[in-house]
Amino acid sequence: MTPVRLEAAWCLHANGDPAAEAWVAAHLHTILQGRPGEVIGDLDRQAT
């Protein structure tokens, strides 16, 4: 779990929601696979 991504997760999930950790893990996995653009797009969609 990375602190910055966890902070972003709390903007989109209720504080203490276990789904936040799964959200971070999924996005981190996508980034590590070399697909950061997908994460950026997902964040844009979720933020609006």
Beta strands, then each sheet from edge to edge (+ up, - down):
end
